[in-house]
Amino acid sequence: MNPPVHALNRFLADAKPSATYKVMDRVAARRAGGASIISLSAGEPDFDTPAHVAEAGIAAIRAGQTRYTQVAGLRPLREAIAAKFLRENGLAVDWRDTLVCSGGKQVIFNALAATLNEFDEVVVPAPYWVSYPEIVQLCGGKPVTVACGADTGFKLTPEALAAAITPRTRWLILNSPSNPTGAVYSRVELQALADVLLKHPQVLVLSDDIYEHLIFDDLEFFTLAQVEPRLRERVLTMNGVSKAYAMTGWRIGFGTGPRWLIEAMEKLQGQQTSGACTISQHAALAALTGPQDFIHESRAVFQRRRDLVVEWLNQAPGLHCEVPQGAFYAFASCEAWLGKVTRAGTTLNSDEDVVNALLDEANVATVHGSAFGLGPYIRIAYALDDASLRQACKAIQGFGQALAG
């Protein structure tokens, strides 16, 4: 049913639902009908939350630590976040310059909602996480997408950044390692972008480092504020426990940046959700201050899965997949499949057609690259056990072999 005329906020009316969640809804519907689906669509680790972290949440419940916290989060957690930024990123952060949110997405939403006025522009390199442009729009801004193809390693170049900046530019969003491509910016590449940004003092930067610990081949992770200290007062560095510690459902994200921005975000959050879940905050504290073995072990597993999945995808006729440097996604070009006809008689005119046909005919759920701002690609999340990944990739190979036309 359509809403009454003028019933919706106009920014919401123009926003698109998350393509990832739309695929997940289709998977749920197919499974409810009895189909056996292998889902490579969800961006979350398949591991359980580490036992000591889960126990910290349980202990908080048993100790009666279930009441409201300060809007910006528990002080011990904020102190642990500041210590994390110093220990892992070389950023000397006062705990007062941190903010705890209900997931990483809220960090982004708070920052943009607190700073954007209508028609302000936000530079968003594409491919991008599907929510970036939608959040910009919901906050009244205008997303300015910049295509970053395979020829640049799916990364923004300083020349492209300089060309995208206008007097209306308010933010640049950087995500490394990247969802959906797994691209990782080196220190040299970040410095080249920083050199451009130093010429445009009106531009703030949101550095989304949520996949920081999922980086492969002994690469070193760098974040923008670390590389160029002169930008520190213009950078919001955000992270969280969801990917690194397999805590997606605990909903804890955090960020650090200039105090004026953190205070504005806190004011907004105080009228929105208030503090994040108290129990989850205690669990996040245990994650950041306890043993870090889980990070190293899970990274090794994901690197092994990456190597297998990329090899298997490249064996599928018509698919081509570059080797991602981080995260847990493979971004495979399906351009050679366009115009072909599936065994069931479906003509593949777009990467969304490919994704729909893979789900309907091969029982494998992926997400189309055009939803991330660059097609024709398919995004495969390899956060599944080896047997399921092998079965899914064999089904994808069979799908490619059966294409006619």
N, C-alpha and C positions, 0 to 999 in steps of 0.2 A: 504494500500500500504506500502510495506517495504521500509525503507530509503536506499539510495545508500550505497555501501560498505564504511565503515570508515566515514560515514557522521555524526554519533553521537559520543559524548564523551563516552568513554568506561565505565565510571562509570554510566552514565545515561542509557546506553544500557542495563546494567545488573540490573537496578533498577526496582522494581515492582510498578504498580499504586496502590494507596490507595484502600484497599479492601472496606473500608467504602464508599468511593465515588463511587466505582463500583456498590455497592448495591443501592446507591441513584440514580445512572443513570438508573438501571433496574427498580426502582420504578417509576421514571419519565416516562420511556417508557411505562410501564404498565398502568399508569394513562392516558397517552396520548391516549392509545387505549381504554379508557373507563372503565378500572378496578377500583374498589374501594379498595385501599390499606391502611392498617394501618402500618405506618413506625415506627419501634422501632430501627432504625439504626443510626440516627443522634445524635451526642453528643452535643446537645445544649438545654438550657432551653426553655420551651415553653412560658415563660412569656414575656411580653413587657418590654423593657428597662424602668427603673423607670422614671417617668414624669420629675422630676427635672433635671435628667441627659440629657434626650432628649432635654429639653428646653435650657440647656446650649449649646448644639450643634447648635440649631436653633439661639440662641442669638449670637453665634460666627459668623455665616453666616451673620446675619443682621448688625453686627458691622464691617464687612469687614475683619474679622480675618481669611482670606482664603489664605494667602501667605505661602511661605516656612518658616519652623522653622529651628533651629539648627539641625544638623544631630542627635544628641543624645536626642533631645526633648526639649520642652519648660522648661525653668528653674522652673517656679512655679509647673509644673507637676512633675519634677524630685525631687523637694523639698518635694512635697506631697508623692511621692513614698518612699523617705527616712524616712519621718515621719511615714508612714504605717509600714515599716519594724521595726521601733523602737516600735511603739505602739502595734503591733500585734505579733511580733516575737522576741522582745527583742534584735534586732540587731541595734547597733548604727552605722548608715550609713551616710557618707558624700554624699550630693546630686551629687557631681562630680563622685561618684562611682556607679551611676545608668545609665541605658540606656533605652530609649523608642524605641520600634520596632513596625513594622506593624504585630501585632499578636504574640502570644507566640511561634509559630513555627519559626519565624524569629530569636527570641532570641537563640533558640537551634541551628539553622543553622549557625548564625553568630559565636557562640562560637566554634562549631566544625570546621567550615571552617577556622577560624582564628588560629587554634592550631594543627590540624591533618596533619601529613605527611603520605605518602603512607605506608601502612602496620601497622600503629599505631593501637592499639586495643582499643575498647571501650566495657566495660562490660555492658550488657543489660539484666537485669532480665526478665524472661518470665513467665507469660504473660506480654506483653509490648504494649504500644501504637504503632499502626502499622507504624508510621512514623520514630520511633527511628532508627531501623536498616537501613532503606533506606537513611535517612539523613547522617548517619555515612558513608555508602558506597559512596554516592554522594560526600562527602568531602574527599574521598580517603582512609578512614580508613577501619578497619575490625571489624564488630560487633561480639562480643563473647557473645552468648546468654547462660544464665544459667537458667535451668528449675526450677521453684518454684511452686510446685504443691499444691493441697489442704491440704496435710499433714503438710505444713508449713504455712498455711493460705495464700498461694500465695505470700509469702514474702521471700526475700533473707536472708539466714542465714549467720552468720560470717564465718562458715566453708566453705560454697559454694563460698563466695566471695574470701576468701584466696586461694582456689584452682583455681579460675579463673584468678587471677592476674599473669602476666608474666612480664619480663623486657620490653616488648613492650606495656604494658597497659598504656594508656594515660588518660582515663576517666572512671568513673562509672556514669551511669544514674539511678537516683532514682526518683520514682513517687509515692507520697503519699498525699492524697488518690489516689488510682490507677485506671486508665483506662486500662483494662476493668473490673477488679475484685472488685473495691471498697475497697481493702485492705488498712489499715492504720497502719503505723509504730509507735510504742510507743516510749517514751523516752528511755526506757531500750533497745529496739531493735536497735534504732539508735546508742546508745552509743556502743553497741557490734560491729556494723559495723565500727564505728569510730575507735575503738581500733585496728581493722585490718588495716584500712587506714593509721593510724599513723605510721605503720611499712613500708609503701610504699610511700615515699614522692614524687615520680614521678606521682602519680595518682591524677588527678583533679576530682571533683565531680560536676555533674549537678543535682541540686535538683529541680525537676519540681513540684511546689506547686500549680498548677493552680486550683485544686479542694479544696484548703485549707478550704474554708468556708462551704463546703458541707460535714460535718462530723457529725455523728449521735450518739445517745445514751449517750449524755453528755460526749463523749470522748474529750480529750484535744489534740489540734494539736501541733506537734513539727516539727521543721525543723533542718537539720543536723548542720548547722553553729551555731544555737542557742544551741544545745545540747553539741557540742564540739568546744569551741572557738579556740582551737589550730589548727583547720582545716580552719578557716576563710579565710586565704590567698590562699586556694585551692578550695573553693566552689563558684560556681555560683548559686545563689538562684534566680529562675525565677518564675514569676507569671503574672497576667494580670486581665483584667476586664471582660473577655468574659463570664466566668461561674458564678462568684459571683454576677455580676450585669446584667446578661442577655444581654450582649453586643457583641455577637459573630461577628456580621456583622460590628461592628465599627473598628475591627482589631487593638487593642492596647494590646501589651504585654510589659513586662518590666523585668529587672533583676538587680541584684547587685552582685558585686564580687570584686576581687582584681583589683586595678586601671590599672595594665598593661594589664589585660584581657579586661576590659571595653574599654580601649583606642584602643586595637586591633580590637575589635568588631565594635567600632565606625568608625575606618578607613575603614573597609570592607563595612559597611553600607553606608558610604559616596560615595563609588564607585558603589553601588548597587541600593538602593532605595532612599537614602538620608533620610530626616526626615519622620516620620509617618504623616498621614493625620492630618492637623492642626485642623480641626473641631472636629475630634475624640479625639484629645488630650485635647481640652477644655471640652468635655463631660467626659473624664476619670478623669480630675481634679475635676469636680463636683461630680463624683462617689466616689472618695477617700476622699474628704473633706466634703461632705454633709451628710445628715441623712443616717444611716446604717440600718434602720428598715427593708428594703427590704431583706437584707441578712438573718435576723432571721426568717422572715415570709416565705421566699422561702425554707429555710432549713427545717422548720416544715412540709411544704407541701411535700417535697421530702422524708422525713423520713416516713410519712404516706403512700405515694405511694410505697416506698420500702417494707414496711410491707405487703401491699396488694399484690403486684406483686410476692414477694417471696412465700407467702402463695399459691397464685393461680398457680404458676409454679410448686410447689411441689405437687399439686393435679393432674398434668398432668402425666398419666402413663408413666414411663420410664425416666422422668426428675428428676434431683436432683440439688437443688440450695442452696448454703451456703448463710448466711445472710451477705451482704456487710456492711462495717462500714462507707462508705462514697461514694462520687461522686453520679452519678445517673444511675448506671449500675448494672444489675444482670448478673452473669456468671454461666449459668446452664449446668451441664453435660448432654450430650445426648448419652452417651456411650451405654445405653441399647437399643437405637433405631437403632444402626448400624446392618446391615444385614437384617433388616426388610423391608417389601415391602409396599409402600403407596397404598392408594385407587386407584390412577391412574396407578399403576403398576411400580413405580420407586423403584429400590433397593437402600437403603441408605448405601453406602459404606464409607462415610466420613461425617464430620460435615458440609462441604461445600455442599454435597448432601442434607443434612437436611435443610440448609438455603434456597437452591434453591427450594426445594419441599414446604417448608412453604410459600414461596412467590407465587409459581405457583398454589398451591392447597388450601392454607388457606388464601391467600391474606394478609399475615403478613410478614413484612421485618425485619430480624435480621441480625447479622453478625457472621460468623463462627469463633470459637475460634482459629482455627489453623492459621488464619490471624494475630492473636495476639501472636503467638508462642506457643500455648498450645491447643491441641484438645484432645478428641472431646467435644467441648463446643459450646454453642451459647451465644452471648452477646445481652442482651436486654437493650435498653435505655428507662428508664421509665420517660422520660421528656415529658409526654403527659397528657391530662386531664383524670380524673378517668374513664369516660365512655368509652373512646377509649382504655384505658389500660385493662379494664374489657373485652371489646369485643375481643381484641387481645388475651388475655390469654385464654378466652373461646375457641377461634379458635385453639390455640395451644393445649389445652386439647383435643378437638375433633380430631385433627390431630393424637395425641398420641393414643387415643382410637381406631382409625381406622386402625392402623398399623397391618399388618399380617405377618406371617412367624415365 
